[in-house]
């Protein structure tokens, strides 16, 4: 057996309010859940983007917690790549630069497809790429 796809992706951020503003206002994602000071979740196509405060997710759940999600997390910047067509990537580049966000890289991959890279407010590396980069 193999999984049929990735359902959720997690990034860790030091300022949930700032990250929420970025992912709603810049990236246009729909917020679907929020627990103040712990996490904020967004719908993205068929998947979900989870943003966590890393200091909270390493703590084990309370013994009487309704959901006993095991502790998890990481330190340092992560990476997330959104899917986009060539036309969409150009539109995203214009939008992102229009918000004063620096595009760190913009290139064509040898096997085809284009990627742009920039950072979210927490320093996570965000990419928008054509699926051709993976032969999709």
ZIVENNOR-V747310 format. One record per backbone hydrogen bond with DSSP energy under -0.5 kcal/mol. CO is the residue of the C=O (numbers start at 1). NH is the residue of the N-H. Records with the same first field share a line. If there is no record, write none. Layout:
CO = NH + NH
This chain:
5 = 7
7 = 48
9 = 50
11 = 52
15 = 19
16 = 20
17 = 21
18 = 22
19 = 23
20 = 24
21 = 25 + 26
22 = 26 + 27
23 = 29
29 = 31
30 = 43
33 = 41
35 = 38 + 39
38 = 53
39 = 35
40 = 51
41 = 32 + 33
42 = 49
43 = 30
44 = 47
47 = 44
48 = 9 + 50
49 = 42 + 51
50 = 11 + 52
51 = 40
52 = 13 + 54
53 = 56 + 57
54 = 58
56 = 59
57 = 72
62 = 65
67 = 69
78 = 125
80 = 127
82 = 129
85 = 89
86 = 90
87 = 91
88 = 92
89 = 93
90 = 94
91 = 95
92 = 96
93 = 97
94 = 98
95 = 99
96 = 99 + 101
97 = 100
102 = 104
105 = 117
107 = 115
109 = 112
113 = 109
114 = 130
115 = 107
116 = 128
117 = 104 + 105
118 = 126
120 = 123
124 = 120 + 126
125 = 80
126 = 118
127 = 82
128 = 116
129 = 84
130 = 133
131 = 134 + 136
132 = 135
